Amino acid sequence: MASDAGPTGWKKVLDYRDIRFWLVLLFVMRLYAIYLPPLEHQHPWRQTDGLMIARNFFERDANILYPRVDIAGDKTGITGSEFPLLNYLIYLVSTLFGYQHWYGRLIVLIVSTLGSYFFYRTIRMYYSESVAFSSTILLTASYWFSYSRKIFPDCLSAALCLMALYLALTYLEKGKPHHILLYMALGALGGLSKISSLLLLSVLIIPMCARHFPLERKGWVAATSGGILICVGWWYLIWMPYLNTFGYGNHFTTGCPLFNMGWEEIRANFTAILRRLYFLPMKYLGFVAFAASLIYVLYKKQWIVFALFIIPYACFLIVLLKTGKSIVIDQYYILTVIPVMAFISGFGLGQIPIKWVMWLVVFAIAVENIGDQVYDFRVHKMFAPYADLESIVDRFSDRQDLFVINSAPHNPTPMYFAHRRGWTVSPAEIQNPSFLADLKSKNCKFVLVCKEIYHENFDVRLDLPQLYESEHFRIYALGDYKK
């Protein structure tokens, strides 16, 4: 590692012994194909869902308090959602350069890289360079590697909370007011963007119990932490239910109504959920390093280190009880707890006395993780046809025309790429004549049939005037067609 006599300033960034060298390298690697549409293998629906909100800020209404989606039929589209920070950042960039979906990728990548750097600085405040370095590499090369360039808020919000954690600890150490103000701002934005990211701030319980920090500083940390919870609580408990009164309340789910219902879902899907917990975060070699490090920490009675891991991890398990089996499909739920797993792994690896052995293990874990995620840096052939949807529907319809699409209620991807508004429904609903008649009365003008969704046959034929057919889509006119 770099010593005090080594390179200084920007020259350190070019020194392979400096963490910034590796963070910049990993940043550049993830710039590959960053301009591609969000049609990779993992979760295009989640990305296009957020992009609809961003594009509506740009095209319809820029009020950040009123996020809008395109799948609310003939309604306004205003709906309850996570606080649209990422969506609004995309909008702000779009006001300068015109709307492009890939701005979201770049924003998340920049913020998550900063989060990794502040993660390193936080650990370095109290532990060795080896522990901080290895923990940071493990985090950045983990499941974060591909998801830190996806257009949804999980990595972004977790990164904001990691920055906030560093600022809170720095305030406790130095007592400078701007640190506590920035802690509250970044912590609130992180928690608002993804409420589960607040679990990363739960480790502040430990320094708040430390006697050597002045009581006044701890009081300010407690007060600003309360402010963060008030902001998050106001959005999710008061404002979001209000947004749902605009007529589309099916957009955001808080999981199972009761914890015992979540537990029953977990029991029924225990093997699949367990695989998500041990395989996804840092793959197989990473899990071995994590398990061995955890055993080492317990054996050596490193209770502070264990507490830094178990407090946020226990909070995550509580969240898991609320979400139930959702983690089986929505695998990104695990992202917010990876930092504490990376820390415990880095701590254990940092105790290896022969440093080249430690670096070899870290390198092997990083290679396995990155190698297992590079497939997600290209458009998946299953979703590639969606990229042409807007040019197809433009032949028959105007931008304001309402569509109904058989992509299932919670799959907005075809609607986003068609650049239209309307309804997304199941294939069974779209074959119901009375249902179509009702939509026609609401001024729905076209039916878009996607023949295949996630390798499932969704193709249906309707007794309506057919306007277009290809290998992937079929378009019908719902009523008289004039163009």
Rosetta blueprint (number, residue, H / E / L):
1 M L
2 A L
3 S L
4 D L
5 A L
6 G L
7 P L
8 T L
9 G L
10 W H
11 K H
12 K H
13 V H
14 L L
15 D L
16 Y L
17 R L
18 D L
19 I H
20 R H
21 F H
22 W H
23 L H
24 V H
25 L H
26 L H
27 F H
28 V H
29 M H
30 R L
31 L L
32 Y L
33 A L
34 I L
35 Y L
36 L L
37 P L
38 P L
39 L L
40 E L
41 H L
42 Q L
43 H L
44 P H
45 W H
46 R H
47 Q H
48 T H
49 D H
50 G H
51 L H
52 M H
53 I H
54 A H
55 R H
56 N H
57 F H
58 F H
59 E H
60 R L
61 D L
62 A L
63 N L
64 I L
65 L L
66 Y L
67 P L
68 R E
69 V L
70 D L
71 I L
72 A L
73 G L
74 D L
75 K L
76 T L
77 G L
78 I E
79 T L
80 G L
81 S L
82 E L
83 F L
84 P L
85 L H
86 L H
87 N H
88 Y H
89 L H
90 I H
91 Y H
92 L H
93 V H
94 S H
95 T H
96 L H
97 F H
98 G L
99 Y L
100 Q L
101 H L
102 W H
103 Y H
104 G H
105 R H
106 L H
107 I H
108 V H
109 L H
110 I H
111 V H
112 S H
113 T H
114 L H
115 G H
116 S H
117 Y H
118 F H
119 F H
120 Y H
121 R H
122 T H
123 I H
124 R H
125 M L
126 Y L
127 Y L
128 S L
129 E H
130 S H
131 V H
132 A H
133 F H
134 S H
135 S H
136 T H
137 I H
138 L H
139 L H
140 T H
141 A H
142 S L
143 Y L
144 W H
145 F H
146 S H
147 Y H
148 S L
149 R L
150 K L
151 I L
152 F L
153 P L
154 D H
155 C H
156 L H
157 S H
158 A H
159 A H
160 L H
161 C H
162 L H
163 M H
164 A H
165 L H
166 Y H
167 L H
168 A H
169 L H
170 T H
171 Y H
172 L H
173 E H
174 K H
175 G L
176 K L
177 P H
178 H H
179 H H
180 I H
181 L H
182 L H
183 Y H
184 M H
185 A H
186 L H
187 G H
188 A H
189 L H
190 G H
191 G H
192 L H
193 S H
194 K L
195 I H
196 S H
197 S H
198 L H
199 L H
200 L H
201 L H
202 S H
203 V H
204 L H
205 I H
206 I H
207 P H
208 M H
209 C L
210 A L
211 R L
212 H L
213 F L
214 P L
215 L H
216 E H
217 R H
218 K H
219 G H
220 W H
221 V H
222 A H
223 A H
224 T H
225 S H
226 G H
227 G H
228 I H
229 L H
230 I H
231 C H
232 V H
233 G H
234 W H
235 W H
236 Y H
237 L H
238 I H
239 W H
240 M H
241 P H
242 Y H
243 L H
244 N H
245 T H
246 F H
247 G L
248 Y L
249 G L
250 N L
251 H L
252 F L
253 T L
254 T L
255 G L
256 C L
257 P L
258 L L
259 F H
260 N H
261 M H
262 G H
263 W H
264 E H
265 E H
266 I H
267 R H
268 A H
269 N L
270 F H
271 T H
272 A H
273 I H
274 L H
275 R H
276 R H
277 L H
278 Y H
279 F L
280 L L
281 P L
282 M L
283 K H
284 Y H
285 L H
286 G H
287 F H
288 V H
289 A H
290 F H
291 A H
292 A H
293 S H
294 L H
295 I H
296 Y H
297 V H
298 L H
299 Y H
300 K L
301 K L
302 Q L
303 W H
304 I H
305 V H
306 F H
307 A H
308 L H
309 F H
310 I H
311 I H
312 P H
313 Y H
314 A H
315 C H
316 F H
317 L H
318 I H
319 V H
320 L H
321 L H
322 K H
323 T H
324 G L
325 K L
326 S H
327 I H
328 V H
329 I H
330 D L
331 Q H
332 Y H
333 Y H
334 I H
335 L H
336 T H
337 V H
338 I H
339 P H
340 V H
341 M H
342 A H
343 F H
344 I H
345 S H
346 G H
347 F H
348 G H
349 L H
350 G L
351 Q L
352 I L
353 P L
354 I L
355 K H
356 W H
357 V H
358 M H
359 W H
360 L H
361 V H
362 V H
363 F H
364 A H
365 I H
366 A H
367 V H
368 E H
369 N H
370 I H
371 G H
372 D L
373 Q L
374 V H
375 Y H
376 D H
377 F H
378 R L
379 V L
380 H L
381 K L
382 M L
383 F L
384 A H
385 P H
386 Y H
387 A H
388 D H
389 L H
390 E H
391 S H
392 I H
393 V H
394 D L
395 R L
396 F L
397 S L
398 D L
399 R L
400 Q L
401 D L
402 L E
403 F E
404 V E
405 I E
406 N L
407 S L
408 A L
409 P L
410 H L
411 N L
412 P L
413 T H
414 P H
415 M H
416 Y H
417 F H
418 A H
419 H L
420 R L
421 R E
422 G E
423 W E
424 T E
425 V L
426 S L
427 P H
428 A H
429 E H
430 I H
431 Q L
432 N L
433 P H
434 S H
435 F H
436 L H
437 A H
438 D H
439 L H
440 K H
441 S H
442 K L
443 N L
444 C E
445 K E
446 F E
447 V E
448 L E
449 V E
450 C E
451 K L
452 E E
453 I E
454 Y L
455 H L
456 E E
457 N E
458 F L
459 D L
460 V L
461 R L
462 L L
463 D L
464 L L
465 P L
466 Q E
467 L E
468 Y E
469 E E
470 S L
471 E L
472 H L
473 F E
474 R E
475 I E
476 Y E
477 A E
478 L L
479 G L
480 D L
481 Y L
482 K L
483 K L
